């Protein structure tokens, strides 16, 4: 049997969570669902959802875009559950808020027995009243019979009254028999209720006796019972004191070390500068943290507000020392930014620099055209393409060659442009003459470059240059 769960999924600001995955993971086996099966429902453009949940118990997770799924609570769906929203089921009282079934059944049977006993008592009282009425009617008949003998004129009337009273006696006797039958049935119901109570108490005592037996049988029997219940060693472990508790042997709680944790405003970590962030990273342990800062942490105007994931990427100390352990850092921004950085332990420790992991086609265009963010000179940025002339290793070099894949200093390259004569517009035409413009001597370019063309086929003397395609690498 299924129950309809529908509504709108919104965040704390009242904004619909569109395209969000609502994931139900079954916790128990039922007649409809097998334990550990997973159901996945995706919300619509306005956060709307509607699905039929089968009878059972589930852990509920949410997952949106690239974020990891996180648990938002447990729900229980019963045969008599009413349709409602996901919030209704998440906030409904759980089994810990209710009485155990055996106690509930015991109370129902006690109430039923009490009601049956009261019914029997009332029936017995009514039967006594009817018996008294019958006795009084009999006495009246006797008196009337005596009156007949004393007054002959009253015989006819007395006879009629006697017949009426006799009829009343018969009716009263019938009612007495019915009440007696009802009393018998009520007594039988009370007896059955008492039997049910005895059965329930017997089962309870058997359970208590079995628990006592398990305790007497020793640790091995207790371990076997925990394994049968799916608890194993977790039943004897102390839970974490908080999500950052790393005490060995502790039972992990939901959101351990920040993974899947729903952070509260008071749990945010604030940074004003990159030095503040570095000081924190030195002693940070693996996990996820909610951070907040301005655009000074990552260059390019990136708002430093979102999630930071820390990973240790080496094992070199026992016990581990955070400030002397290399770390990988990934930042997931509230505006969709994804950046990578590394903490290295040399000296007092430093950050290697932020790298954008979310590359778009526009980023590639900007990089190749030499206008990518971070360019510090008026020439070409690292990664940009340039058509240039190679001026040899020196001014006196007579064997000037370009070979693809080789590196060349920018100081020995000069910018190149081509020109040819012709008309434009309708009837366009060009002549075969092409001119080449090369930046004059001493007009080298900053940085280092790698050749993307050339195979060393030709050589220019000291009075010539070789033209090729290059990419700036540093």
C-alpha positions in Angstrom: 0.0 0.0 0.0 1.3 3.5 -0.8 0.9 7.0 0.5 1.1 10.2 -1.6 3.8 12.6 -0.5 3.7 15.9 -2.4 4.5 19.6 -1.9 7.2 22.2 -2.7 10.8 22.0 -1.6 12.1 25.4 -0.6 15.2 26.6 1.2 15.5 28.8 4.3 15.0 31.9 2.2 11.8 30.6 0.6 13.4 30.0 -2.8 12.2 26.8 -4.6 14.9 24.1 -4.8 14.5 23.1 -8.5 16.2 20.0 -9.9 16.9 18.7 -6.4 17.1 14.9 -5.9 14.9 13.6 -3.0 16.4 10.2 -2.2 14.7 7.6 0.0 16.9 4.8 1.3 14.8 1.9 2.9 15.9 1.0 6.4 13.8 -2.2 7.0 12.2 -5.0 5.0 8.4 -4.8 4.5 5.8 -6.6 2.4 6.4 -3.9 -0.3 10.0 -2.8 0.0 13.4 -4.5 0.5 15.9 -2.9 2.9 18.6 -0.7 1.4 16.8 -0.1 -1.9 17.0 3.5 -3.1 14.2 5.7 -4.6 15.2 8.9 -6.3 12.7 11.7 -7.1 13.7 15.1 -8.8 11.8 18.3 -8.1 10.4 20.5 -10.8 11.2 24.0 -11.9 9.3 25.4 -8.9 10.6 22.9 -6.4 7.4 20.8 -6.7 7.4 17.1 -6.1 4.8 14.3 -5.9 5.4 10.6 -5.4 3.8 7.5 -3.8 5.8 6.2 -0.9 5.4 2.5 -0.1 4.8 1.4 3.5 8.2 1.3 5.4 10.9 3.3 7.1 13.3 5.5 5.1 16.4 7.7 5.5 15.8 10.9 3.5 18.7 12.5 1.6 18.8 15.6 -0.6 21.2 16.3 -3.5 21.4 19.3 -5.8 23.7 20.0 -8.7 27.3 19.0 -8.0 26.9 18.9 -4.2 27.1 15.7 -2.3 23.9 14.2 -1.0 23.1 14.9 2.7 20.7 13.4 5.2 17.8 15.5 6.4 16.1 12.9 8.6 14.1 9.8 8.8 10.4 9.1 7.9 8.0 6.3 8.6 5.1 5.4 6.2 2.3 3.3 7.7 -0.8 1.8 6.1 -3.0 4.4 7.8 -0.7 7.4 7.2 -2.5 10.3 5.6 -1.1 12.1 2.5 1.1 15.1 3.3 4.3 17.0 2.4 7.8 15.7 3.0 8.1 18.2 5.9 5.0 16.6 7.5 6.6 13.2 7.5 10.0 14.5 8.6 8.5 16.4 11.6 6.0 13.6 12.6 6.7 11.9 16.0 9.0 8.9 15.7 8.8 5.6 17.5 10.7 7.0 20.5 7.8 9.4 21.1 5.2 6.6 21.2 4.4 3.8 23.6 5.7 0.2 22.8 3.1 -1.9 21.0 2.9 -4.5 23.8 2.1 -1.8 26.4 -0.4 -0.2 24.0 -2.1 -3.5 23.4 -2.1 -4.3 27.1 -3.8 -1.0 27.9 -6.4 -1.6 25.1 -7.2 -5.0 26.6 -7.5 -3.7 30.1 -9.9 -1.0 28.9 -11.9 -3.7 27.1 -12.0 -5.9 30.2 -13.1 -3.0 32.3 -15.9 -2.1 29.9 -17.1 -5.8 29.8 -17.1 -6.0 33.6 -19.2 -2.8 33.8 -21.6 -4.2 31.2 -22.0 -7.4 33.2 -22.6 -5.5 36.5 -25.3 -3.3 34.8 -27.0 -6.4 33.4 -27.0 -8.1 36.8 -28.5 -5.0 38.4 -31.2 -4.8 35.7 -32.0 -8.6 36.2 -32.4 -8.0 39.9 -34.8 -5.1 39.3 -36.9 -7.3 36.9 -37.0 -10.1 39.4 -38.3 -7.7 42.1 -40.9 -6.4 39.7 -42.0 -10.0 39.0 -42.3 -10.7 42.8 -44.3 -7.6 43.3 -46.7 -8.5 40.5 -47.1 -12.0 41.9 -48.0 -10.6 45.3 -50.6 -8.3 43.7 -52.1 -11.3 41.9 -52.4 -13.1 45.2 -54.1 -10.1 46.8 -56.6 -9.7 43.9 -57.5 -13.4 44.2 -58.3 -13.0 47.8 -60.3 -9.9 46.9 -62.4 -12.0 44.4 -63.5 -14.3 47.2 -64.5 -11.4 49.4 -66.4 -9.4 46.7 -68.2 -11.2 44.0 -69.1 -8.0 42.1 -65.4 -7.4 41.6 -64.7 -10.8 40.1 -64.9 -9.7 36.4 -62.6 -6.7 37.0 -60.3 -8.7 39.2 -60.1 -11.4 36.6 -59.1 -8.9 33.9 -56.5 -7.3 36.1 -55.1 -10.7 37.0 -54.8 -11.6 33.3 -53.0 -8.3 32.6 -50.7 -8.8 35.5 -50.0 -12.3 34.4 -49.1 -11.0 31.0 -46.7 -8.5 32.6 -45.1 -11.3 34.6 -44.4 -13.3 31.4 -42.9 -10.2 29.7 -40.8 -9.5 32.7 -39.6 -13.1 32.8 -38.6 -12.8 29.1 -36.6 -9.7 29.8 -34.9 -11.4 32.8 -33.9 -14.3 30.5 -32.5 -11.8 27.9 -30.6 -9.8 30.6 -29.2 -13.1 32.0 -28.0 -14.0 28.4 -26.3 -10.6 28.0 -24.7 -10.9 31.4 -23.4 -14.3 30.4 -21.9 -12.9 27.1 -20.3 -10.0 29.0 -18.8 -12.4 31.5 -17.4 -14.5 28.6 -16.0 -11.3 26.9 -14.3 -10.3 30.2 -12.8 -13.8 30.5 -11.5 -13.7 26.9 -9.9 -10.2 27.6 -8.3 -11.6 30.7 -6.9 -14.5 28.6 -5.5 -12.0 26.1 -3.9 -10.0 28.9 -2.3 -13.2 30.3 -0.9 -14.0 26.8 0.6 -10.5 26.3 2.1 -10.6 29.8 3.5 -14.1 29.1 5.2 -12.9 25.9 6.6 -9.9 27.7 7.9 -12.1 30.5 9.4 -14.4 27.9 11.2 -11.5 26.2 12.5 -10.3 29.6 13.6 -13.9 30.4 15.4 -14.2 27.0 17.2 -10.9 27.6 18.2 -12.2 31.0 19.4 -15.5 29.4 21.5 -13.5 26.8 23.1 -11.6 29.7 23.9 -14.8 31.5 25.2 -16.6 28.4 28.1 -14.1 28.1 29.7 -11.8 25.6 29.7 -14.2 22.7 25.9 -14.7 22.9 25.4 -10.9 23.2 27.6 -10.3 20.2 25.5 -12.9 18.2 22.2 -11.2 19.2 23.6 -7.8 18.2 24.7 -9.2 14.8 21.2 -10.7 14.3 19.8 -7.2 14.9 22.2 -5.6 12.5 23.9 -3.6 15.2 27.2 -5.5 15.6 29.9 -3.5 17.5 28.1 -0.2 16.9 25.7 -1.0 19.8 28.6 -0.8 22.3 30.4 2.3 20.9 30.2 5.8 22.4 29.1 8.4 19.8 31.1 11.4 18.8 30.8 14.4 21.2 30.5 16.6 18.1 31.1 16.3 14.3 34.9 17.1 14.7 35.5 14.5 17.5 38.3 12.2 16.2 38.7 10.0 19.3 39.5 6.5 18.2 36.7 4.0 18.6 33.9 6.6 18.6 30.7 6.0 16.7 30.3 8.5 13.8 27.2 10.7 13.9 25.4 12.2 10.9 27.4 14.9 9.3 30.7 13.6 10.8 33.7 15.9 10.0 31.4 18.2 8.1 30.5 15.7 5.3 26.8 16.1 4.7 26.4 18.3 7.7 23.8 21.0 7.6 25.8 24.0 8.9 24.3 26.7 11.1 25.2 30.4 10.9 27.3 30.1 14.2 29.5 27.4 12.5 30.8 29.7 9.8 34.5 30.4 9.7 35.3 34.0 8.7 38.5 35.1 6.8 39.4 38.7 5.9 42.7 38.1 4.1 44.6 35.3 2.4 47.0 35.3 5.4 44.1 34.6 7.7 43.1 31.7 5.5 46.7 30.3 5.5 47.0 30.5 9.3 43.8 28.4 9.6 44.8 25.9 6.9 48.1 25.1 8.6 46.3 23.4 11.5 43.2 22.2 9.6 42.3 18.5 9.7 40.5 16.6 6.9 36.8 17.5 6.5 34.4 20.0 5.1 34.0 23.5 6.5 31.6 26.4 5.8 33.7 29.5 5.1 32.9 33.2 4.6 35.1 36.1 3.4 35.4 38.8 0.7 37.1 38.9 -2.7 40.6 39.2 -1.3 41.1 35.4 -0.7 40.9 34.5 -4.4 41.9 37.0 -7.1 39.5 38.0 -9.9 36.7 39.2 -7.7 35.6 35.7 -6.6 33.3 35.8 -3.5 34.8 33.6 -0.9 31.5 32.3 0.5 30.7 28.5 0.5 32.3 25.2 1.3 36.0 24.3 1.7 37.0 20.6 1.6 40.4 19.7 3.1 42.3 16.5 2.2 45.7 15.4 3.6 47.8 14.1 0.7 50.8 12.6 2.6 51.6 10.4 5.5 54.9 11.5 7.2 54.4 11.8 10.9 53.2 9.6 13.7 51.2 11.0 15.4 50.2 13.3 12.5 51.0 17.0 12.8 48.7 19.2 10.7 51.1 22.0 10.1 53.7 19.6 8.7 51.3 17.7 6.4 50.6 18.7 2.8 47.0 19.3 2.1 44.7 19.6 -1.0 42.1 22.3 -0.8 38.9 22.6 -2.9 36.6 25.6 -2.6 32.9 25.3 -3.7 31.5 28.9 -4.0 27.9 30.0 -3.5 28.1 31.5 -7.0 29.1 28.2 -8.6 32.9 28.8 -8.5 35.2 25.8 -8.0 38.8 26.4 -7.2 41.8 24.2 -6.2 44.8 25.0 -4.0 47.5 23.2 -2.1 49.2 23.8 1.2 52.9 23.0 1.2 55.0 22.6 4.3 58.3 24.2 3.2 59.4 27.0 5.6 56.5 28.2 7.6 54.1 26.7 5.1 52.5 28.4 2.0 49.7 28.1 -0.5 50.7 27.3 -4.1 47.9 29.4 -5.6 44.3 29.0 -6.6 43.5 27.2 -9.9 40.0 27.5 -11.5 38.6 24.0 -12.0 35.5 25.3 -13.8 36.8 26.2 -17.3 34.3 27.6 -19.8 34.8 28.1 -23.6 35.1 31.9 -22.9 37.9 31.2 -20.5 39.8 29.2 -23.2 39.2 32.0 -25.7 40.5 34.6 -23.3 43.5 32.5 -22.5 44.5 31.9 -26.2 43.9 35.6 -27.1 46.3 36.8 -24.3 43.7 38.8 -22.3 43.1 36.2 -19.5 42.8 37.5 -16.0 46.2 37.8 -14.3 48.1 39.2 -17.3 50.7 41.5 -15.8 52.2 43.1 -19.0 51.1 44.6 -22.2 52.1 41.6 -24.3 50.7 38.1 -24.3 49.6 36.3 -21.2 50.8 32.7 -20.4 48.9 30.3 -22.7 48.3 32.7 -25.5 49.2 32.2 -29.1 51.5 34.6 -31.1 52.9 34.6 -34.6 56.6 35.7 -34.2 60.0 35.8 -35.9 62.9 34.0 -34.4 66.1 36.1 -34.4 68.5 33.2 -33.5 70.4 32.5 -30.4 72.3 35.8 -30.8 72.8 38.5 -33.4 75.7 36.6 -35.0 73.8 33.2 -35.2 74.0 32.0 -38.8 71.9 28.8 -38.2 68.5 30.1 -37.2 65.9 27.2 -37.2 62.5 26.6 -35.6 61.5 23.1 -34.4 58.1 22.3 -33.0 58.1 21.5 -29.3 61.3 23.4 -28.6 61.4 26.4 -26.2 62.6 29.8 -27.1 63.3 32.9 -25.0 60.9 35.8 -25.6 63.9 38.2 -25.9 64.9 36.5 -29.2 61.4 36.7 -30.7 59.7 39.6 -32.5 56.1 40.3 -33.3 55.1 39.6 -37.0 52.3 40.9 -39.2 51.5 40.2 -42.9 50.2 42.6 -45.6 49.2 42.4 -49.2 47.7 44.9 -51.7 44.2 44.5 -53.0 40.7 46.0 -53.3 37.8 45.3 -51.0 34.1 45.4 -51.5 32.5 44.2 -54.7 34.9 42.9 -57.3 37.5 42.2 -54.6 40.9 41.3 -55.9 44.4 40.9 -54.5 47.8 40.8 -56.2 50.4 38.2 -55.4 52.7 40.6 -53.5 52.8 40.0 -49.7 54.8 42.1 -47.3 55.9 41.1 -43.8 56.3 43.5 -41.0 58.7 42.5 -38.1 59.2 44.5 -35.0 62.7 46.0 -35.1 65.8 44.8 -33.4 65.7 45.0 -29.6 61.9 44.6 -29.6 61.8 41.2 -28.0 58.8 39.9 -25.9 58.7 39.0 -22.2 58.5 35.5 -21.0 59.3 32.1 -22.5 57.6 30.4 -25.5 57.3 27.0 -27.2 57.1 26.5 -30.9 53.9 25.0 -32.3 55.2 24.9 -35.9 58.5 24.2 -37.8 60.5 21.1 -38.3 64.0 22.6 -38.7 63.8 22.2 -42.4 65.1 25.6 -43.3 67.9 27.8 -41.9 68.2 31.6 -42.0 71.5 33.3 -41.8 72.4 36.1 -39.5 70.7 38.6 -41.9 67.3 36.7 -41.9 64.7 35.5 -39.5 62.4 32.4 -39.3 58.7 32.9 -38.8 56.5 30.5 -36.8 53.6 30.0 -34.4 54.4 30.1 -30.7 52.6 29.7 -27.3 53.7 31.5 -24.2 54.5 29.0 -21.4 55.9 31.3 -18.7 
